Amino acid sequence: FGDDPVLEMPRGSHPWGHRADGREEVRKSLAMRFEGIPDVHYGEDRHFVCGRRGVSEWLLTGTDRGGRKIRVRGCDLFEFDRGKIARKDSYWKIVE
């Protein structure tokens, strides 16, 4: 990530989910993801970059702290600045 990144996670109380501003907030938000799904794995991934924008498609699998198995498709939209991530906006399919 760059010097002043923005990370938008799919869950939260706002239309954009949860927003983390700055390196420290981004670090904390990503750490919470791995704490909540300790065996998280990203697979079946594809990545595309065009200029300053990029997309990653993936399948997340793992087990949450309550023992529930998770298997969900998602994608991340990226904006880059000087070769580093300036913004990452994450989307997950809603599984009901």
Backbone as ProteinMPNN parsed JSONL, in Angstrom:
{"seq_chain_A": "FGDDPVLEMPRGSHPWGHRADGREEVRKSLAMRFEGIPDVHYGEDRHFVCGRRGVSEWLLTGTDRGGRKIRVRGCDLFEFDRGKIARKDSYWKIVE", "coords_chain_A": {"N_chain_A": [[0.835, -1.181, 0.0], [0.335, 2.323, -0.533], [1.417, 5.567, 0.737], [-0.809, 6.931, 1.847], [-3.261, 5.245, 1.941], [-6.591, 4.054, 1.014], [-9.018, 1.816, 2.125], [-11.809, -0.043, 1.408], [-14.092, -2.092, 2.848], [-16.495, -4.777, 2.421], [-18.531, -5.026, 4.371], [-20.39, -3.082, 6.711], [-21.703, -0.082, 8.263], [-22.303, 1.847, 6.427], [-23.118, 2.907, 3.022], [-20.86, 2.255, 1.512], [-19.702, 0.291, 2.969], [-17.24, -0.614, 5.316], [-14.831, 1.824, 5.888], [-11.381, 2.311, 5.787], [-8.917, 4.608, 6.473], [-5.681, 5.602, 5.68], [-2.427, 4.195, 6.458], [-2.196, 2.84, 8.995], [-4.887, 2.365, 9.836], [-5.72, 0.781, 7.678], [-3.997, -1.417, 7.992], [-4.943, -2.401, 10.481], [-7.598, -3.075, 9.796], [-7.232, -5.106, 7.865], [-5.91, -6.97, 9.465], [-7.98, -7.669, 11.209], [-9.62, -9.096, 9.447], [-8.129, -11.442, 9.027], [-8.022, -12.392, 11.631], [-10.697, -12.972, 12.106], [-11.208, -15.003, 10.295], [-9.289, -17.355, 10.6], [-8.052, -19.375, 9.022], [-8.098, -18.427, 6.442], [-8.195, -18.516, 2.888], [-7.301, -17.564, -0.344], [-8.218, -18.31, -3.589], [-8.513, -19.57, -7.001], [-7.974, -17.264, -8.482], [-7.836, -14.303, -10.513], [-6.226, -11.649, -12.202], [-6.187, -8.306, -13.338], [-4.755, -5.503, -14.911], [-4.842, -2.155, -15.918], [-3.347, 0.581, -16.852], [-3.633, 2.879, -14.29], [-5.43, 1.416, -12.847], [-6.86, -1.591, -11.459], [-8.089, -4.997, -11.214], [-9.031, -7.704, -9.179], [-10.184, -10.979, -9.141], [-11.592, -13.514, -7.1], [-11.847, -16.502, -5.032], [-12.814, -16.904, -1.824], [-12.1, -18.982, 0.872], [-12.574, -20.637, 4.001], [-12.753, -20.88, 7.612], [-14.838, -19.5, 10.006], [-14.516, -17.951, 13.294], [-16.481, -19.114, 14.809], [-16.691, -21.649, 13.829], [-18.021, -21.978, 11.446], [-18.088, -22.838, 8.048], [-16.819, -21.051, 5.275], [-17.329, -19.958, 1.986], [-16.936, -18.0, -0.607], [-17.354, -15.887, -3.441], [-15.603, -13.104, -4.785], [-14.446, -9.744, -5.542], [-11.866, -7.326, -6.011], [-11.384, -3.899, -6.482], [-8.891, -1.816, -7.665], [-6.905, 1.164, -7.283], [-3.951, 2.637, -8.369], [-0.972, 4.366, -7.389], [2.025, 5.606, -8.344], [2.955, 2.962, -8.553], [2.064, 1.711, -6.245], [-0.602, 0.579, -4.056], [-3.243, 2.76, -3.883], [-5.903, 2.816, -3.371], [-8.267, 0.401, -2.377], [-11.081, -1.361, -3.049], [-13.341, -3.572, -1.884], [-15.44, -6.277, -2.795], [-17.935, -8.653, -2.018], [-19.82, -11.566, -2.824], [-23.132, -11.958, -1.639], [-24.069, -14.462, 0.444], [-26.787, -16.375, 1.209]], "CA_chain_A": [[0.0, 0.0, 0.0], [1.052, 3.589, -0.583], [1.563, 6.338, 1.971], [-2.104, 7.361, 2.395], [-4.23, 4.401, 1.237], [-7.984, 3.894, 1.433], [-9.502, 0.446, 1.983], [-13.239, -0.166, 1.67], [-14.486, -3.484, 3.045], [-17.893, -4.908, 2.019], [-19.494, -4.94, 5.471], [-20.31, -1.872, 7.516], [-22.968, 0.637, 8.439], [-22.425, 2.862, 5.381], [-23.301, 2.305, 1.695], [-19.575, 1.761, 1.019], [-19.198, -0.707, 3.909], [-16.318, -0.049, 6.309], [-13.715, 2.509, 5.226], [-10.16, 2.535, 6.563], [-8.096, 5.66, 5.868], [-4.306, 5.648, 6.168], [-1.741, 2.9, 6.586], [-2.472, 2.16, 10.255], [-6.263, 1.855, 9.791], [-5.743, -0.317, 6.699], [-3.346, -2.557, 8.64], [-5.862, -2.937, 11.493], [-8.749, -3.686, 9.117], [-6.805, -6.374, 7.274], [-5.626, -7.894, 10.574], [-9.273, -8.167, 11.689], [-10.067, -10.097, 8.479], [-7.423, -12.698, 9.274], [-8.415, -12.875, 12.956], [-12.057, -13.502, 12.0], [-11.151, -16.224, 9.478], [-7.87, -17.679, 10.784], [-7.509, -20.231, 7.958], [-8.543, -17.837, 5.176], [-7.425, -18.856, 1.694], [-7.789, -16.994, -1.595], [-7.86, -19.153, -4.716], [-9.215, -19.339, -8.269], [-7.841, -15.83, -8.672], [-7.422, -13.706, -11.783], [-5.873, -10.254, -11.966], [-6.109, -7.485, -14.541], [-4.301, -4.139, -14.668], [-4.872, -1.271, -17.081], [-2.943, 1.898, -16.381], [-3.633, 3.065, -12.832], [-6.528, 0.649, -12.245], [-6.726, -3.037, -11.509], [-9.181, -5.819, -10.69], [-8.728, -9.082, -8.788], [-11.331, -11.856, -8.873], [-11.092, -14.579, -6.244], [-12.736, -17.323, -4.214], [-12.338, -16.963, -0.444], [-12.571, -20.116, 1.661], [-12.02, -20.675, 5.346], [-13.644, -21.193, 8.718], [-14.866, -18.38, 10.94], [-14.186, -18.304, 14.677], [-17.566, -19.936, 15.336], [-16.646, -22.968, 13.213], [-18.812, -21.993, 10.218], [-17.307, -22.844, 6.809], [-17.1, -19.925, 4.388], [-16.91, -20.117, 0.587], [-17.593, -16.855, -1.228], [-16.654, -15.233, -4.55], [-15.519, -11.66, -4.632], [-13.484, -9.037, -6.377], [-11.309, -6.087, -5.486], [-11.063, -2.863, -7.456], [-7.71, -1.111, -7.187], [-6.316, 2.337, -7.915], [-2.529, 2.661, -8.047], [-0.243, 5.627, -7.477], [3.469, 5.331, -8.344], [3.2, 1.537, -8.396], [1.557, 1.194, -4.973], [-2.058, 0.641, -3.932], [-3.775, 3.973, -3.271], [-7.278, 2.522, -2.963], [-8.746, -0.966, -2.617], [-12.512, -1.454, -2.757], [-13.583, -5.012, -1.883], [-16.836, -6.705, -2.946], [-18.203, -10.085, -1.82], [-21.177, -12.051, -3.081], [-23.898, -12.199, -0.418], [-24.524, -15.849, 0.486], [-27.879, -16.492, 2.196]], "C_chain_A": [[0.882, 1.248, 0.0], [1.061, 4.295, 0.762], [0.239, 6.713, 2.619], [-3.235, 6.567, 1.733], [-5.635, 4.477, 1.825], [-8.373, 2.447, 1.14], [-10.983, 0.447, 2.316], [-13.604, -1.64, 1.679], [-15.99, -3.604, 2.809], [-18.906, -4.755, 3.147], [-19.286, -3.662, 6.259], [-21.644, -1.158, 7.524], [-23.187, 1.734, 7.4], [-22.616, 2.184, 4.025], [-22.005, 1.736, 1.115], [-18.984, 0.691, 1.932], [-18.381, -0.043, 4.998], [-15.142, 0.569, 5.572], [-12.566, 2.692, 6.211], [-9.312, 3.544, 5.799], [-6.709, 5.653, 6.498], [-3.745, 4.259, 6.439], [-2.11, 2.152, 7.86], [-3.889, 1.59, 10.287], [-6.385, 0.691, 8.811], [-5.126, -1.569, 7.321], [-4.281, -3.208, 9.653], [-7.047, -3.647, 10.847], [-8.381, -5.032, 8.503], [-6.484, -7.406, 8.355], [-6.923, -8.489, 11.116], [-9.816, -9.239, 10.753], [-9.431, -11.444, 8.784], [-7.71, -13.252, 10.669], [-9.787, -13.534, 12.899], [-12.144, -14.799, 11.209], [-9.693, -16.694, 9.509], [-7.256, -18.531, 9.669], [-7.904, -19.727, 6.57], [-7.592, -18.226, 4.038], [-8.094, -18.197, 0.493], [-7.299, -17.88, -2.726], [-8.697, -18.799, -5.928], [-9.145, -17.863, -8.653], [-7.383, -15.472, -10.081], [-7.202, -12.228, -11.522], [-5.717, -9.531, -13.303], [-5.654, -6.09, -14.139], [-4.348, -3.385, -15.983], [-4.551, 0.135, -16.585], [-2.885, 1.946, -14.861], [-4.732, 2.281, -12.132], [-6.28, -0.843, -12.393], [-7.926, -3.723, -10.889], [-8.605, -7.18, -10.317], [-10.039, -9.803, -8.545], [-10.801, -13.03, -8.072], [-12.222, -15.36, -5.598], [-12.106, -17.407, -2.83], [-12.938, -18.188, 0.223], [-11.91, -20.05, 3.028], [-13.09, -21.039, 6.349], [-13.641, -20.012, 9.671], [-14.626, -18.873, 12.366], [-15.264, -19.145, 15.342], [-17.617, -21.332, 14.734], [-17.437, -23.086, 11.922], [-17.886, -21.917, 9.005], [-17.773, -21.697, 5.913], [-16.546, -20.26, 3.008], [-17.648, -19.029, -0.179], [-16.707, -16.275, -2.334], [-16.642, -13.736, -4.303], [-14.54, -11.064, -5.616], [-13.017, -7.791, -5.647], [-11.029, -5.162, -6.656], [-9.921, -2.042, -6.876], [-7.476, 0.172, -7.973], [-4.872, 2.396, -7.438], [-1.97, 4.069, -8.193], [1.242, 5.313, -7.317], [3.77, 3.87, -8.004], [2.73, 0.927, -7.086], [0.042, 1.37, -4.919], [-2.453, 1.922, -3.202], [-5.177, 3.721, -2.722], [-7.6, 1.075, -3.318], [-10.187, -1.01, -2.152], [-12.914, -2.909, -2.955], [-15.075, -5.32, -1.943], [-16.926, -8.212, -2.766], [-19.612, -10.381, -2.279], [-21.853, -12.277, -1.735], [-24.463, -13.612, -0.488], [-25.56, -15.974, 1.588], [-28.406, -17.899, 2.247]], "O_chain_A": [[2.02, 1.226, 0.47], [0.752, 3.698, 1.793], [0.172, 6.805, 3.845], [-4.074, 7.145, 1.043], [-5.837, 4.902, 2.963], [-8.1, 1.92, 0.062], [-11.373, 0.893, 3.395], [-13.454, -2.346, 0.682], [-16.705, -2.617, 2.982], [-20.05, -4.382, 2.886], [-18.156, -3.212, 6.453], [-22.596, -1.583, 6.869], [-24.165, 2.477, 7.49], [-22.307, 1.0, 3.886], [-22.057, 0.816, 0.299], [-17.869, 0.229, 1.689], [-18.789, 0.981, 5.545], [-14.522, -0.08, 4.73], [-12.761, 3.171, 7.329], [-9.025, 3.354, 4.618], [-6.583, 5.695, 7.722], [-4.482, 3.29, 6.622], [-2.319, 0.94, 7.814], [-4.082, 0.453, 10.717], [-7.083, -0.282, 9.093], [-5.677, -2.662, 7.188], [-4.402, -4.433, 9.685], [-7.454, -4.713, 11.308], [-9.144, -5.992, 8.611], [-6.758, -8.593, 8.176], [-6.972, -9.674, 11.447], [-10.418, -10.205, 11.221], [-10.112, -12.469, 8.799], [-7.648, -14.465, 10.869], [-10.019, -14.542, 13.567], [-13.051, -15.603, 11.426], [-8.946, -16.461, 8.559], [-6.06, -18.418, 9.401], [-8.028, -20.515, 5.633], [-6.372, -18.259, 4.2], [-9.314, -18.266, 0.338], [-6.107, -18.172, -2.82], [-9.488, -17.856, -5.9], [-10.137, -17.282, -9.094], [-6.657, -16.217, -10.739], [-7.908, -11.622, -10.715], [-5.183, -10.081, -14.266], [-6.118, -5.553, -13.133], [-3.95, -3.901, -17.028], [-5.391, 0.794, -15.971], [-2.182, 1.159, -14.227], [-4.945, 2.464, -10.933], [-5.595, -1.297, -13.309], [-8.687, -3.115, -10.136], [-7.79, -7.741, -11.05], [-10.907, -9.303, -7.829], [-9.691, -13.501, -8.321], [-13.382, -14.949, -5.61], [-10.997, -17.918, -2.678], [-14.147, -18.41, 0.15], [-10.83, -19.482, 3.188], [-14.191, -21.452, 5.986], [-12.58, -19.562, 10.103], [-14.544, -20.077, 12.607], [-14.995, -19.819, 16.336], [-18.492, -22.123, 15.087], [-17.523, -24.173, 11.351], [-17.012, -21.053, 8.933], [-18.967, -21.415, 5.812], [-15.437, -20.779, 2.879], [-18.859, -19.125, -0.379], [-15.488, -16.182, -2.192], [-17.554, -13.181, -3.691], [-13.901, -11.761, -6.404], [-13.708, -7.274, -4.768], [-10.504, -5.582, -7.687], [-9.98, -1.621, -5.721], [-7.798, 0.264, -9.157], [-4.596, 2.227, -6.25], [-2.436, 4.857, -9.015], [1.666, 4.812, -6.275], [4.71, 3.573, -7.268], [2.969, -0.254, -6.836], [-0.527, 2.195, -5.634], [-2.056, 2.147, -2.058], [-5.588, 4.332, -1.736], [-7.26, 0.588, -4.396], [-10.48, -0.728, -0.99], [-12.839, -3.426, -4.069], [-15.875, -4.708, -1.235], [-16.101, -8.959, -3.292], [-20.503, -9.543, -2.141], [-21.212, -12.738, -0.79], [-25.25, -13.923, -1.382], [-25.269, -15.717, 2.756], [-29.323, -18.187, 3.016]]}, "name": "protein", "num_of_chains": 1, "seq": "FGDDPVLEMPRGSHPWGHRADGREEVRKSLAMRFEGIPDVHYGEDRHFVCGRRGVSEWLLTGTDRGGRKIRVRGCDLFEFDRGKIARKDSYWKIVE"}
